[in-house]
Amino acid sequence: MKLLVVGGGGREHALIKALKKNPAVDVIYALPGNGGIAADAECVAIGATDIPAIVDFAARKGVDYAVVAPDDPLALGCVDELEAIGVPCFGPRRDAAVIEASKAFSKNLMKKYGIPTARFETFTDPQAAMAYIDRVGAPIVIKADGLALGKGVTVAATVEEAKDAVRDMMEGGKFGASGKTVVIEEALEGPEVSVLSFTDGKTVVPMVSSMDHKRALDNDQGPNTGGMGTVAPNPYYTPEVAERCMREIFLPTVRAMNAEGRTFKGCLYFGLMLTKDGPKVIEYNCRFGDPETQVVLPLLKTDLLTVMRAVTEGKLASTQVEFLDAAACCVVLASRGYPVKYENGFPITLPETGPGREIYVAGAERKDGKLLSHGGRVLGCVAVEDTLERAVSAAYELADSVEFENGFCRRDIGKRALDALAK
């Protein structure tokens, strides 16, 4: 089989490594891929949002199956266009990808169908938004309506911080058109949980839960990033919580999308807050999370391509999906200064990896045979062990064996999860 994977980050590297395990796979094309992905796939210099070029390439190469991984091409209708030329795909069509592409849409969907989430209001006028902030006070959450590379959310501790976020988004154009409409919602309290799930629009199969670490620095200090590390499973996500989420959130969401004529097929990501009133949805993503994918896929026992094709063909209910009874930790090595200002072009030397160890390359290019940093988040160092404590220790051991002089990482990935297990 000829596979095509759209995207070029650490998530895509994890997907490609998992897809390669299927013996029917002859070649995987990564569009555009990166310097590290090139070791596992044939990288093609076509941008992930260049939909006409992606479709043309797929037609010329006779691609048998495509995986569209990032949010932007999904929101632009990449799956729709590939399916139109007869290429089956994993990923939602444009009308379903709106569940992530518009926070206003997703919040209104939850309100309409009674899916638990934070109280909210939507604004297109900055003065009205600021008057609302004055009225309700802080802490409060400001969200850009559209896609913003995972950085369009401000959890404001003060009224002035909230107003600054509104000004940046609505008047300063910080996120372009994505910030012209904002969603303002109450700040929920409780442990956060990420749950990626396979769904064919009828059946929902949750993957192993995970815990992300969004802030750049230890102890959840510094600016928000795309994610500095993850652990799985999340100790707060008990079987009782999982059952309640399936009943009150997961299945109702899929049914709501069907009722709206927007059947969702692909990976539906649930960002949850476990509040004193029960689990509530913080956000939906229309694709695999990054870096959650890097800890979830190494725990998947069932062949990934088999599961993906079952999703595409509507046969998920008859497909057994199994996960290892183990734990995983991903430590992200980022360029010093990320997510604000950083330099590229630093050489990277990767160690040899054995069983239960993976290094996924998120931001690097290859020049003259050398791997050079090229991005904010550069590597995801992953370890799988029988306990979370061992997985965390092994992931740091792996990260520390990488030669990358401009790299830095948080030193407390997994600490909150380990503290929760110790209680």
WOWO-V262772 format. One record per pair of residues at least 6 apart in sequence whose ideal C-beta (glycine too) atoms are under 8 Angstrom apart, sorted by the first residue. I is the first residue (numbers start at 1). GAP is how many residues later the second one is. D is the distance in whole Angstrom. If there is no record, write none. Layout:
BEGIN
i=(I I)
gap=(GAP GAP)
d=(D D)
END
This chain:
BEGIN
i=(1 1 1 1 1 1 2 2 2 2 2 2 2 2 3 3 3 3 3 3 3 3 3 3 3 4 4 4 4 4 4 4 4 4 4 4 4 5 5 5 5 5 5 5 5 5 5 5 5 5 6 6 6 6 6 6 6 6 6 6 6 7 7 7 7 7 7 7 7 8 8 8 8 8 8 8 8 9 9 9 9 9 9 9 10 10 10 10 10 10 10 10 10 10 10 10 11 11 11 11 11 11 11 11 11 11 12 12 12 12 12 13 13 13 13 13 13 13 13 14 14 14 14 14 14 14 15 15 15 15 15 15 16 16 16 16 16 17 17 17 17 18 18 18 19 19 19 19 19 20 20 20 21 21 22 22 22 22 24 25 27 27 28 28 28 29 29 29 29 29 29 29 30 30 30 30 30 30 31 31 31 31 31 31 31 32 32 32 32 32 32 33 33 33 33 34 34 34 34 34 34 34 34 35 35 35 35 35 35 35 35 36 36 36 36 36 36 36 36 37 37 38 44 46 46 46 47 48 48 48 48 49 49 49 51 51 51 51 51 52 54 54 54 54 55 55 55 55 57 58 58 58 58 59 59 63 64 64 65 65 65 65 65 65 65 65 66 66 66 66 66 66 66 67 67 67 67 68 68 68 68 68 68 68 68 69 69 69 70 71 71 71 71 71 71 71 72 74 74 74 74 74 74 74 74 74 75 75 75 75 75 75 75 76 77 77 78 78 79 79 79 79 79 79 79 80 80 82 83 83 88 88 88 89 90 90 90 90 90 90 91 91 91 91 91 91 92 92 92 92 92 92 92 93 95 95 96 96 96 96 96 96 96 97 98 98 98 99 99 99 99 99 99 99 99 99 100 100 100 100 100 100 100 100 101 101 101 102 102 103 103 103 103 103 103 104 104 104 104 106 106 107 107 107 107 107 108 109 109 109 109 109 110 110 110 110 110 111 111 112 113 113 113 113 113 114 115 115 115 115 115 115 116 116 116 116 116 116 116 117 117 117 117 118 118 118 118 118 118 118 118 119 119 120 120 120 120 121 121 121 121 122 122 122 122 122 123 123 123 123 123 123 123 123 124 124 126 126 126 126 129 129 129 129 130 130 132 133 133 133 133 133 133 134 136 137 138 138 138 138 138 138 138 139 139 139 139 140 140 140 140 140 140 140 141 141 141 141 141 141 141 141 142 142 142 142 142 142 142 142 142 142 143 143 143 143 143 143 143 144 144 144 144 144 144 144 144 144 145 145 145 145 145 145 146 146 146 146 146 146 147 148 148 148 149 150 150 150 150 150 151 151 151 151 151 152 152 152 152 153 153 154 154 154 154 155 156 156 156 162 166 166 168 168 169 169 169 169 170 170 170 173 188 188 188 188 189 189 189 190 190 190 190 191 191 191 191 191 191 191 192 192 192 192 192 192 192 193 193 193 193 193 193 193 193 193 193 193 193 194 194 194 194 194 194 194 194 194 194 194 194 195 195 195 195 195 195 195 195 195 195 196 196 196 196 196 196 196 196 196 196 196 196 197 197 197 197 197 197 197 197 197 198 198 198 198 198 198 198 198 198 199 199 199 199 199 199 199 199 199 200 200 200 200 200 200 200 200 200 201 201 201 201 201 201 201 202 202 202 202 203 203 204 204 204 204 204 205 205 205 206 206 206 206 207 207 207 207 208 208 208 208 208 208 209 209 209 209 209 210 210 210 210 210 210 210 210 210 211 211 211 211 211 211 211 211 212 212 212 212 212 212 213 213 213 213 213 213 213 213 214 214 214 214 214 215 215 215 215 215 215 215 216 216 216 216 216 216 216 216 216 217 218 218 218 219 223 223 224 225 225 225 225 225 226 226 226 226 226 227 227 227 227 227 227 228 228 228 228 228 228 229 229 229 229 229 229 229 229 229 230 230 230 230 230 230 230 231 231 231 231 231 231 231 231 231 231 231 232 232 232 232 232 232 233 233 234 235 235 235 235 236 236 237 241 241 244 244 245 245 245 248 248 249 249 249 249 250 253 253 253 253 254 254 257 257 264 265 265 265 266 266 266 267 267 267 268 268 268 269 269 269 269 269 269 269 270 270 271 271 271 271 271 272 272 272 272 273 273 273 288 290 291 291 291 291 291 294 294 294 294 294 295 295 295 295 296 297 298 298 298 298 298 299 299 299 299 299 300 300 300 300 300 301 301 301 302 302 302 302 306 307 307 307 310 310 310 324 326 326 326 326 327 327 327 327 327 327 327 328 328 328 328 328 329 329 329 329 329 329 329 329 329 330 330 330 330 330 330 331 331 331 331 331 331 331 331 331 331 332 332 332 332 332 332 332 332 333 333 333 333 333 333 333 333 333 333 333 334 334 334 334 334 334 334 335 335 335 335 335 335 335 335 335 335 335 335 335 336 336 336 336 336 337 338 338 339 342 342 343 344 344 344 344 345 345 345 346 346 346 346 346 346 347 347 347 347 347 347 347 348 348 348 348 348 348 348 348 348 348 349 349 349 349 350 350 350 350 351 351 351 351 353 353 356 356 356 356 357 357 357 357 357 358 358 358 359 359 359 359 359 359 360 360 360 361 361 361 362 362 362 362 362 363 363 363 363 363 363 364 364 364 364 364 364 364 365 365 365 366 373 373 373 378 378 379 379 379 379 381 381 381 381 381 382 382 383 383 383 383 383 383 383 383 384 385 385 388 388 388 388 389 389 391 392 392 392 395 395 396 396 399)
gap=(21 23 24 25 63 64 24 25 27 59 60 61 62 63 16 22 24 25 26 60 61 62 63 64 302 24 25 27 50 53 54 57 59 61 62 63 83 7 10 11 14 23 24 25 26 28 36 61 62 64 6 25 42 48 60 61 62 63 64 67 72 8 23 24 41 61 62 63 66 22 23 24 25 26 29 35 40 25 61 281 353 354 366 368 280 281 283 284 322 350 351 352 353 367 369 370 58 59 277 278 279 280 282 283 349 351 18 21 25 57 58 21 23 24 27 347 348 349 367 279 280 283 284 344 346 366 52 54 273 278 282 289 12 14 21 24 25 23 280 341 343 279 282 286 6 9 48 285 286 8 20 21 282 283 281 282 283 284 281 280 14 15 12 13 14 12 13 14 15 28 32 34 7 8 11 12 13 14 12 13 15 16 17 23 26 11 12 13 14 15 16 8 9 10 11 9 327 328 329 330 331 340 341 326 329 330 331 332 336 337 339 323 324 325 326 328 330 335 343 6 324 328 13 7 8 11 6 6 22 24 25 23 24 27 22 25 26 27 30 29 19 24 27 28 26 27 29 30 6 8 24 27 29 26 28 24 23 24 22 23 24 25 240 243 244 247 13 16 21 22 23 24 25 22 23 24 241 6 10 11 14 21 22 23 219 22 218 219 217 26 29 30 76 214 215 216 75 17 18 20 23 26 27 192 212 213 19 22 23 25 26 72 211 18 16 17 11 13 10 12 13 14 15 18 187 13 14 7 6 10 221 224 225 223 176 177 218 219 221 222 6 174 175 176 195 196 7 172 173 174 176 194 195 172 166 167 161 166 167 168 169 170 190 189 7 8 164 6 7 10 158 163 165 169 185 187 6 47 169 183 184 185 186 187 45 46 185 43 44 40 41 42 43 80 180 18 41 77 79 177 178 10 13 15 76 78 14 6 144 147 148 151 6 7 143 146 171 6 9 144 139 140 142 143 146 138 133 134 137 138 141 166 132 133 161 162 163 164 165 68 163 164 165 23 67 68 69 70 155 162 164 66 67 63 64 65 66 11 62 63 64 23 59 60 61 62 6 9 43 47 58 59 60 61 56 57 40 41 44 45 37 41 53 55 33 36 52 7 26 29 30 33 51 25 50 22 18 19 20 21 23 24 49 16 17 18 48 16 19 22 44 45 46 47 12 13 14 15 43 44 45 46 11 12 14 20 23 24 27 40 41 42 9 10 11 39 40 41 42 8 9 25 30 31 34 35 37 38 33 34 35 36 37 38 6 29 31 32 33 35 31 27 30 31 77 74 75 76 77 140 24 73 74 75 188 17 23 26 27 71 130 7 8 11 70 32 6 8 9 22 16 18 6 11 6 10 11 13 9 10 12 6 85 87 92 94 84 86 87 83 84 85 86 20 43 45 82 83 225 229 19 20 79 80 81 82 90 16 17 18 41 43 44 48 78 79 80 81 86 15 16 17 18 36 40 75 76 77 78 95 98 11 12 14 15 42 50 55 74 75 77 10 11 14 71 72 73 74 92 93 96 97 100 7 8 9 10 53 70 71 72 73 6 7 9 69 109 110 113 118 123 6 55 65 66 67 68 69 112 117 65 110 111 112 113 114 115 116 117 53 56 57 62 63 64 113 52 112 114 115 113 114 42 46 47 50 64 102 111 116 36 39 40 44 89 92 93 116 24 25 87 88 91 115 23 24 25 28 33 20 21 22 23 24 79 82 85 86 19 20 21 23 25 203 205 206 15 17 18 77 79 80 7 14 15 16 17 197 199 200 6 10 11 13 14 6 7 8 9 10 13 195 6 7 8 9 12 118 122 123 194 193 192 193 194 193 116 117 115 109 113 114 151 152 64 65 113 150 151 62 63 64 65 105 150 104 106 149 181 182 185 62 100 101 102 103 180 181 184 185 61 62 64 65 99 100 183 64 96 97 98 99 157 160 161 182 183 186 60 63 64 67 95 96 94 155 183 153 182 185 186 38 184 37 33 38 34 35 25 27 34 30 31 21 23 30 32 20 15 17 28 31 10 14 6 7 22 46 47 49 20 21 45 19 20 21 16 17 18 15 16 17 18 19 20 23 11 14 10 11 12 13 14 7 8 9 10 6 7 9 8 72 39 41 71 86 89 36 64 66 86 88 33 34 35 87 32 7 30 58 60 84 86 24 25 27 29 85 7 21 22 23 24 21 22 23 17 18 19 20 13 9 12 14 6 8 9 60 58 59 60 65 57 58 59 60 61 63 64 54 55 56 57 63 53 54 59 62 63 65 66 84 85 30 50 51 52 65 83 49 50 51 64 65 67 68 78 79 82 30 45 46 47 48 49 77 78 44 45 46 47 48 66 69 71 74 75 76 8 42 43 44 73 74 75 7 8 9 11 28 38 40 41 42 43 71 72 73 6 7 70 71 72 6 38 39 37 34 64 63 28 29 30 31 27 28 29 26 27 58 59 60 61 23 24 25 26 56 57 58 16 23 24 25 30 31 54 55 56 59 22 53 54 55 9 21 29 52 8 47 50 51 6 45 27 28 29 38 25 26 27 37 41 22 23 24 20 21 22 23 39 43 19 20 22 10 17 18 13 15 16 17 18 10 11 12 13 14 15 7 8 9 10 11 14 15 6 7 9 6 31 33 34 26 29 20 23 25 28 14 15 17 18 21 13 16 7 8 9 10 11 12 14 15 7 6 9 26 29 30 33 29 32 23 21 22 26 18 19 15 17 10)
d=(8 5 5 6 5 6 6 5 7 6 6 5 5 8 6 6 7 5 7 7 7 5 7 7 8 8 5 7 8 8 6 8 5 7 4 7 8 6 6 6 7 6 7 5 7 8 7 8 5 6 8 5 5 6 7 7 5 6 7 5 6 8 7 8 5 8 4 5 8 7 8 5 5 5 7 8 7 7 8 6 5 7 8 8 6 6 8 6 8 4 7 3 8 7 7 4 6 8 6 7 4 7 5 7 8 8 6 7 7 5 8 8 6 5 7 4 5 7 8 5 5 5 8 8 5 8 6 6 7 7 7 7 6 6 6 5 5 6 8 7 7 5 7 4 6 6 7 6 5 7 6 8 7 7 5 7 4 7 8 7 8 6 7 4 7 7 5 8 6 7 7 7 5 8 4 7 5 7 8 5 4 8 7 6 7 6 7 6 6 6 7 6 8 3 7 7 6 7 7 6 7 7 8 7 4 4 4 8 5 7 7 8 8 2 8 5 8 6 8 6 6 6 6 5 6 6 8 8 5 6 5 5 6 6 7 6 7 5 5 8 7 6 8 7 5 6 8 6 8 6 6 7 5 5 8 5 8 8 7 6 7 8 8 8 7 8 8 5 5 7 5 7 8 7 5 7 7 6 5 5 7 6 7 4 8 7 6 6 7 7 6 7 5 7 6 6 6 5 6 7 4 8 8 8 5 6 7 5 7 7 4 6 8 7 7 4 8 7 5 5 7 5 7 8 8 5 5 5 6 8 8 5 8 7 6 8 4 8 6 6 8 8 4 8 8 7 8 5 6 4 8 5 8 8 7 5 6 5 6 4 7 8 7 4 5 8 7 7 5 7 7 8 7 8 5 6 7 7 8 8 6 5 4 7 6 6 7 6 6 5 7 5 8 5 7 5 5 6 6 7 5 7 5 7 6 7 8 7 8 6 8 7 8 4 8 8 6 8 8 7 6 8 8 4 7 7 7 6 5 6 7 6 6 7 8 6 7 4 7 8 5 5 8 7 4 5 8 5 8 6 7 6 5 6 7 4 7 6 8 6 8 7 6 7 5 8 4 7 8 8 7 5 8 7 7 5 6 7 4 6 5 7 6 6 5 6 6 6 6 5 6 7 7 7 8 6 6 6 5 5 7 6 8 7 6 5 4 5 8 5 6 7 7 6 7 7 5 7 7 5 7 5 7 5 6 6 4 6 7 6 8 6 6 5 8 6 4 8 7 3 8 5 8 5 5 4 8 6 6 7 7 4 6 6 7 7 6 3 7 8 6 4 5 7 7 8 8 5 7 8 8 6 8 7 7 8 5 6 7 7 8 7 7 4 8 6 4 8 6 8 6 8 4 8 6 3 8 6 6 6 6 7 4 5 6 7 8 6 8 5 5 4 7 8 8 4 7 5 8 7 7 7 7 7 6 8 7 5 8 7 5 6 5 8 8 5 8 6 8 7 5 7 6 8 7 7 7 6 7 6 5 5 7 5 8 7 7 8 7 5 6 8 5 8 6 8 5 8 6 6 6 7 6 5 6 5 6 6 7 5 8 7 8 4 7 6 6 8 6 6 7 7 6 6 7 7 8 5 7 7 5 7 5 8 8 5 7 4 8 6 8 6 4 6 5 7 7 7 7 7 4 4 7 5 6 6 8 8 6 5 7 8 7 7 5 8 7 7 5 5 8 5 5 5 7 5 4 4 8 5 7 4 7 6 8 5 6 6 6 5 7 4 8 8 7 5 5 8 5 7 7 6 7 7 5 5 7 6 8 6 8 5 6 6 7 6 5 7 6 7 7 8 4 5 8 5 6 8 7 6 8 7 5 6 5 6 6 7 7 7 7 5 7 7 6 8 7 7 6 8 6 5 8 7 8 5 7 8 7 5 7 7 7 5 5 5 7 6 4 8 5 5 7 5 7 5 8 6 7 7 5 8 6 7 7 7 5 5 8 4 6 6 7 5 7 8 7 8 5 4 5 6 6 8 6 6 7 6 7 7 5 7 7 6 7 6 6 7 7 8 8 7 6 7 6 5 8 6 7 8 7 7 7 8 6 5 7 8 7 7 4 7 7 7 5 8 6 7 7 4 4 7 7 5 7 6 6 7 5 5 8 8 5 6 8 8 5 4 8 5 4 5 4 7 5 6 8 7 5 8 6 6 5 5 5 6 6 7 8 8 8 6 8 4 6 6 8 7 5 5 7 8 6 6 5 8 4 7 5 7 6 8 7 6 7 6 4 8 4 6 7 5 8 6 7 6 7 4 5 7 4 6 5 8 5 7 5 7 8 7 5 8 5 6 8 4 5 8 5 8 5 8 7 6 8 6 8 8 5 4 8 7 6 6 6 4 7 5 8 6 5 6 7 6 7 4 7 7 7 7 6 7 6 8 6 6 7 8 6 8 5 7 5 7 4 7 6 6 8 7 7 6 5 7 5 7 7 6 5 6 6 4 8 6 7 6 8 8 8 8 6 5 7 6 7 7 7 7 5 8 8 7 4 8 6 7 8 6 8 7 4 6 6 7 6 4 7 8 7 6 8 7 6 8 8 5 6 7 6 7 7 7 7 4 7 8 7 6 6 5 6 6 6 7 5 2 6 6 5 5 6 6 5 7 6 8 8 6 4 7 7 6 8 7 6 8 6 7 7 6 8 4 4 7 6 8 8 5 8 8 4 4 8 6 6 4 6 6 6 6 7 6 8 8 7 4 7 7 8 8 8 6)
END
